[in-house]
Amino acid sequence: MEYIDCNVCEQHMNSFIENRLVGEMLWQFLTHVERCPECFEELEIRYLIERALDRIENGESINLRKELSRKIRVTKKAMYFHYFMEDILRMLEVFSMIVITYEVFGFLSHFFGIVF
């Protein structure tokens, strides 16, 4: 797995805030932000600017640091689940191929007398 640097991370911050960042880039982005205090702080500022105005207009309380941390945590859990399901599907594909191969060789040996 490749890791992104701070410049690439900053380029994708708005995409993350707007829920447009997906796949491997999302995973790399989250990993970098969790490990880099400077990028987390920049993300926090951008998140504040993006979300705070709406909250102030609606009279809602603002705890964006907690909300941003929760967004990162929830997104990371969803990514873990996604990768887990991909692994399960790959194992099922392998198992299916084994069963199909076994059945094909069983068919050949039964009808054509070929012994394996």
C-alpha positions in Angstrom: 0.0 0.0 0.0 1.3 3.4 -0.9 1.2 6.3 1.4 0.4 9.9 0.4 2.3 13.0 1.5 0.9 16.2 2.9 0.5 17.9 -0.5 -1.7 15.1 -1.8 -3.6 15.0 1.5 -4.4 18.7 1.3 -5.6 18.3 -2.3 -8.2 15.7 -1.2 -9.5 17.4 2.0 -12.5 19.1 0.4 -13.4 15.8 -1.4 -13.4 14.1 2.0 -15.5 16.8 3.6 -18.1 16.5 0.8 -18.1 12.7 0.9 -16.6 12.4 -2.6 -13.4 10.6 -1.7 -13.6 6.8 -2.2 -11.6 3.6 -2.5 -7.9 3.4 -1.9 -7.4 7.1 -2.0 -9.9 7.5 0.9 -8.0 4.8 2.9 -4.7 6.5 2.3 -6.1 9.9 3.1 -7.6 8.7 6.5 -4.3 6.9 7.4 -2.3 10.1 6.7 -4.7 12.4 8.6 -4.6 10.1 11.6 -0.8 10.2 11.7 -0.1 13.8 10.7 -1.1 16.5 13.2 -0.6 19.3 10.7 -2.9 17.8 8.1 -5.5 17.0 10.8 -5.4 20.6 11.9 -5.8 21.8 8.3 -8.7 19.4 7.8 -10.3 20.6 11.0 -10.0 24.3 9.8 -11.6 23.4 6.5 -14.3 21.4 8.1 -15.0 24.2 10.5 -15.3 26.7 7.6 -17.5 24.3 5.6 -19.9 23.2 8.4 -19.9 26.0 11.0 -21.8 28.6 9.0 -24.7 26.3 8.5 -24.8 25.4 12.2 -24.6 29.0 13.3 -27.5 30.0 11.0 -29.6 27.2 12.4 -28.7 28.0 16.0 -27.1 24.5 16.6 -24.2 23.9 19.0 -20.8 23.4 17.4 -18.4 20.7 18.4 -16.7 20.2 15.1 -13.6 18.6 16.4 -15.6 15.8 17.9 -17.8 15.5 14.8 -14.8 15.4 12.5 -13.1 12.7 14.7 -16.3 10.7 14.6 -16.6 11.1 10.8 -13.0 9.8 10.4 -13.7 6.9 12.8 -16.9 5.9 11.2 -15.5 6.1 7.7 -12.5 4.0 8.7 -14.8 1.3 10.2 -16.8 1.3 7.0 -13.6 0.8 5.0 -12.5 -2.1 7.2 -15.9 -3.7 6.6 -15.7 -3.2 2.9 -12.2 -4.8 2.7 -13.4 -7.6 4.9 -16.3 -8.3 2.5 -14.0 -8.2 -0.5 -11.8 -10.8 1.2 -14.8 -13.0 1.9 -15.9 -12.7 -1.7 -12.4 -13.7 -2.9 -12.5 -16.8 -0.7 -15.9 -17.8 -2.0 -14.6 -17.4 -5.6 -11.7 -19.7 -4.8 -13.9 -22.2 -3.0 -16.3 -22.1 -6.0 -13.5 -22.8 -8.4 -12.4 -25.8 -6.3 -15.9 -27.2 -6.3 -16.3 -26.7 -10.0 -12.9 -28.3 -10.7 -13.8 -31.3 -8.5 -17.2 -31.7 -10.2 -15.6 -31.5 -13.7 -13.0 -34.1 -12.9 -15.8 -36.3 -11.3 -17.9 -36.0 -14.5 -14.9 -36.9 -16.7 -14.0 -39.9 -14.6 -17.5 -41.2 -14.3 -18.6 -40.9 -18.0 -15.3 -41.3 -19.8 -13.5 -43.6 -17.4 -10.6 -41.2 -17.0 -8.9 -41.7 -13.6 -7.2 -38.8 -12.0 
